[in-house]
Amino acid sequence: MNFIGTYWALVPSLVAIILALITKEVYSSLFVGIVLGAVFYCVSTGAGLDGFVNHVLDDTVGNGADTQSFGLIHCLSDNWNVGIIVFLVILGTMVDMGPYREGLLVMAMRQAHSAGSSSDTSLPK
């Protein structure tokens, strides 16, 4: 069955959106939608579910010195990709901590004030 270029191609997106609205878990819903889209793609190209599992675990192409790995596990163990993932986690953490930055600043100023480094008594209590 061919899912590419048909209305079936909308199903993974709709599943992700509906799951996100029902469960309020955006990241896990997006993950389910991506996996469903990958399964649809593998079935459409004729690889089937066996091809999907093979790609997730270790998809190697070529023989001998020309062998290249394109599997998910191989791609996640690449230094460049791990660096991008770490950067995105740090960026997400900084964005998530945004509402707390004023409180952290006040707390740091109080700590500095109590250490005697400032004589300003106008800090909020």
N, C-alpha and C positions, 0 to 999 in steps of 0.2 A: 504494500500500500504506500502511496506517495503522499506525504504530508506537506511537502515543500510547495509553496505557491498556491495553497488552497486555504479554505477557511479553518482547517485543522491547525494551521500555523498560529492562529490566535489563541488556541486553547491554553498553552503554557502561560501566556500573559494574563489571561482571564483567571486561571487558577491561582496565580500569584496574587493578583489584586483581590480576589474574593477571599483567599486565605488571610491576607493582611487585614482586611476589613473585619473578618470574623474573629481572628485570634489576637489582633493588635501586635503581632510579632512580624515585623517587616522583613528582617534579615532571614529568618527561617522560611518565610513564605516565598521570598525571592529565590532562595536556594532550591526549594521544591520546584518552582517554576523553571529554573535553569536546568535541573536534572530532567524534568519532564520534556523540555525542549530538546535536550541532548538525546534522550531515548527516541523521541520522534524522528530526529535527524538520522540516527543510526538505523532505525527501521526503514526510513525512506531510501537510504543509500544501499540497502541490501545487507548491511552488516548484522542487523538484528540485535537482540539483547546480548548475545555472545560478543559481538563487536564492541558494544558499549562497555561491558565489563572488562574486556581486553584493553580498551583505551584507558579506562580509569586505572587499572593496575599497572600495565606496562605495554605500551604500544610501540614496538620497534619496527623500523622499516629498513630494508636492505640486509645484505649479508657481508660478513667479514669486516674489512676496514671501512666499508661504506655504511655501516649500521648507524642509524640515528634513532634516538628515543623521543617520542612525542607524547608519552602517557602523562596523565595528571600528576602522578607521584613524582615522575622525573622532572616535570616542569616546576613543581613546588619545591624541589630540592635545589634548584638553580639559584646561585647567589643573587643574581639580578632580581629575580622574581621575589625572593624572600626579602630583599631590601625594600622593594615596593610595598609588600604586605606590611612590614614593620613600620614604614613611613605612614601608611594609611591608618594603622592602628594608633600611632602616636597622634596623628592629625585628628582622628575621631575622638580620642581622649581629650585633646585640647578643646575641641568644639563642645564636647559634653561638659567640660568643666567651666565653660564660659559664664554661666549664671552665678557661679561661686567665686569669681575672681575678686569682686568687691569685698566680700567677706574675708577672703584670704589676705587682701591688702590691708584691711583694718586690723586683722589679727597680727600681721607682721609689724604694723606701726605700733600697736600696743606693746608687743614684745620689745621693740626697740625703745619705746618710751620707758618701760619698766626696767630696762637695763641701764637707764640714765643717759642715753645718748641724745635725748631730746628734752627740751624744757617746755615744749608746747603742751598745754593742758586742754586743748580744744578738741581732743579726739572723742568720737562718740563712745558712749558706754553701753 
